[in-house]
Amino acid sequence: MRQYQLHSADSGLAPELKEVEAPQPGPGEVLVNVKAVSLNYRDLLMCQGQSASSAKAGGTVPASDGAGEVIAVGEGVTRVAVGDRVMGCFFSHWVDGRFDLRYHEAALGGSANGMLSEMVVLPEEGVAKVPDGLSDEEAACFPCAGLTAWYALLERGDLQAGDRVLLLGTGGVSIFGLQIAKAKGAEVWITSSSDAKLERARALGADHTINYRATPDWEKTIWETTEKRGMDHVVEVGGAGTLPKSMAAVAAGGHIALIGVLTGFDPPEATLFPLIARNVRLNGIYVGHRTALERLLAFVEESSMQPVIDRIFPFEDAPSAYDYLNSAKHFGKVVIAVS
């Protein structure tokens, strides 16, 4: 079978297509014929040497997010059967409850081999069943980006109808956040440097859009427009470069879900006092557990929500999918069709 592995390149690490022996499931494991994989910003960080797992990634199969069909099961498997459509869970062993650092040891596409392969072996506890209404390409979008948005807003944020939600940018997490928040009856604000992308966001239901290049002090605009109430939830994917603005835009008693590092890993150059003065909750979010993913998928089935896929690349051209994601031209998800 064919699979991609990360190997040294001029810019750090790059996915290389290899021919390897097909794996077999052991006790408690399932063999999945992968149909589709989606990429996340973390996959770029792995290649750039900026992920904690990058140093040991030589030969690692990349990409945390994928979906396919179970084609064999090992001894003792009871959760799924041959023929079931499943997606892999980002953290294979985080089933429910509080996060434990040991879960990092089984993070797909990082500490553990990921999904960019024609077949993969996963622990049975590390898969979730795909709802009938989703294609393989759509299902592959949920394990990281979809779950991250859901976990931030619902599991940790306690999103309520009528809440104001601020989303930064139009990548996978933010667009999932837009769809989920609107379906839950929230008022959504979203930023981008592209008017064309903001128009697409409005078509998906965004109530307010801000071009952050045309309006660099967007946090002041939000504060004044909301009569100094601010945002009940901020899905903060930028990191150090945008966190000060998010703190200035969040409401008293509001919630900031700190998710991404799109602006880098440096500390923020701002006082943290607004968090104290406004009694703000600041939650670090790193995806979520399988039970939350299953709640998300039940919601998806009930609401008929479908992820926004920007482009689908063939398996043989997976490196181009990485390049496209790195270009930041995408709106929503970038997917690789495996088989």
PEHU-V961114 format. One record per pair of residues at least 4 apart in sequence whose C-alpha atoms are under 7 Angstrom apart, sorted by the first residue. I is the first residue (numbers start at 1). J is the second residue. If there is no record, write none. Layout:
BEGIN
I|J  I|J
END
This chain:
BEGIN
1|19  1|20  1|21  1|22  1|118  2|17  2|18  2|19  2|20  2|117  2|118  3|17  3|18  3|19  3|116  3|117  3|118  4|15  4|16  4|17  4|18  4|61  4|62  4|116  4|117  5|15  5|16  5|17  5|59  5|60  5|61  5|62  6|13  6|14  6|15  6|16  6|57  6|58  6|59  6|60  6|61  6|62  7|13  7|14  7|15  7|16  7|58  7|59  8|12  8|13  8|14  9|13  9|14  11|48  12|47  12|48  12|49  13|47  13|48  14|47  15|319  22|119  23|120  23|121  24|31  24|121  25|29  25|30  25|31  25|73  25|74  25|121  26|74  26|75  27|74  27|75  27|76  28|74  28|75  28|76  28|77  28|123  28|124  29|73  29|74  29|77  29|121  29|122  29|123  29|124  30|70  30|72  30|73  30|74  30|121  30|122  30|123  30|124  31|70  31|71  31|72  31|73  31|119  31|120  31|121  31|122  32|68  32|69  32|70  32|71  32|119  32|120  32|121  33|68  33|69  33|70  33|71  33|118  33|119  33|120  34|66  34|67  34|68  34|69  34|117  34|118  34|119  34|338  34|339  35|67  35|68  35|136  35|337  35|338  35|339  36|66  36|67  36|68  36|136  36|137  36|140  36|335  36|336  36|337  36|338  37|65  37|66  37|67  37|115  37|116  37|140  37|335  37|336  37|337  37|338  38|65  38|66  38|140  38|141  38|333  38|334  38|335  38|336  39|43  39|63  39|65  39|334  39|335  41|45  42|46  43|47  43|63  44|48  45|49  45|50  45|51  46|50  46|51  46|54  49|54  49|55  50|54  53|57  53|110  53|111  57|110  60|109  60|113  61|109  61|113  61|114  61|115  61|116  62|109  62|110  62|113  62|114  62|115  62|116  63|108  63|109  63|114  63|115  63|116  64|90  64|108  64|109  64|114  64|115  65|88  65|90  65|115  65|140  65|141  65|143  65|144  66|87  66|88  66|115  66|140  67|86  67|87  67|88  67|136  67|139  67|140  68|85  68|86  68|87  68|136  69|83  69|84  69|85  69|86  70|81  70|82  70|83  70|84  70|85  71|82  71|83  72|82  73|77  73|81  73|82  77|124  79|124  80|84  85|129  85|130  86|127  86|128  86|129  86|130  87|127  87|128  87|129  87|130  87|139  87|140  88|126  88|127  88|128  88|143  89|126  89|127  89|128  89|143  89|290  90|107  90|108  90|143  90|144  91|103  91|104  91|106  91|107  91|108  92|106  92|107  92|123  92|125  92|126  93|103  93|106  93|125  93|126  94|103  94|289  94|290  95|289  95|290  95|291  96|289  96|290  96|291  103|107  104|111  105|111  105|112  106|111  106|112  107|111  107|112  108|112  108|113  108|114  109|113  109|114  109|115  115|120  118|338  122|126  128|294  130|139  131|297  131|301  133|301  134|138  134|139  135|139  136|140  137|335  137|337  138|306  138|307  141|145  141|146  141|307  141|333  142|146  142|147  143|147  144|148  144|287  145|149  145|172  145|173  146|150  146|173  146|176  147|151  147|287  147|288  147|293  147|296  148|152  148|173  148|286  148|287  148|288  149|153  149|173  149|176  149|177  150|154  150|155  150|296  151|155  151|156  151|287  151|288  151|292  152|156  152|157  152|257  152|285  153|157  153|158  153|159  154|158  154|159  157|255  159|163  160|186  161|184  161|185  161|186  162|185  162|186  162|187  163|186  163|187  163|232  164|186  164|187  164|188  164|231  164|232  164|233  165|186  165|187  165|188  165|189  165|231  165|232  165|233  165|234  166|188  166|189  166|190  166|231  166|233  166|234  166|235  167|174  167|189  167|190  167|191  167|234  167|235  168|174  168|190  168|191  168|235  168|236  168|237  169|174  169|190  169|191  169|192  170|174  170|175  170|192  170|331  170|332  171|175  171|330  171|331  171|332  171|333  172|176  172|332  172|333  173|177  174|178  175|179  175|332  176|180  176|307  177|181  178|182  178|188  178|206  179|183  180|184  181|185  181|186  182|186  182|187  182|188  182|205  187|207  188|206  188|207  188|208  189|206  189|207  189|208  189|209  190|206  190|208  190|209  190|210  191|209  191|210  191|211  191|212  192|197  192|198  192|210  192|211  192|212  193|211  193|212  193|213  194|198  194|211  195|199  195|211  196|200  197|201  197|331  198|202  198|209  199|203  200|204  201|205  201|206  202|206  202|207  211|215  212|216  212|218  217|221  218|222  219|223  219|245  219|246  219|248  219|249  220|224  221|225  222|226  222|230  222|249  223|227  223|228  223|229  223|230  223|249  224|228  226|230  229|251  230|249  230|250  230|251  231|249  231|250  231|251  231|254  232|250  232|251  232|254  232|255  233|250  233|254  233|255  233|256  234|246  234|250  234|255  234|256  234|257  235|256  235|257  235|258  236|243  236|256  236|257  236|258  236|259  236|260  237|258  237|259  237|260  237|261  237|262  238|242  238|260  238|261  238|262  238|263  239|243  239|260  239|261  239|262  239|263  239|264  240|263  240|264  240|265  240|266  240|267  240|268  241|263  241|268  242|246  243|247  243|268  244|248  244|268  244|270  245|249  246|250  247|274  247|275  250|254  252|278  252|279  252|280  253|278  253|279  253|280  254|280  254|281  255|280  255|281  255|282  256|281  256|282  256|283  257|282  257|283  257|284  257|285  258|282  258|283  258|284  258|285  259|284  259|285  259|286  261|265  273|277  274|278  275|279  275|280  276|280  288|292  289|293  290|294  291|295  292|296  293|297  294|298  295|299  296|300  297|301  298|302  299|303  300|304  300|305  308|332  308|333  309|332  309|333  309|334  310|330  310|331  310|332  310|333  310|334  311|334  311|335  312|334  312|335  312|336  312|337  313|317  313|318  313|321  313|335  313|336  313|337  314|318  314|336  314|337  314|338  315|336  315|337  315|338  318|322  318|336  319|323  320|324  321|325  321|334  322|326  323|327  324|328  324|329  325|330  325|334
END
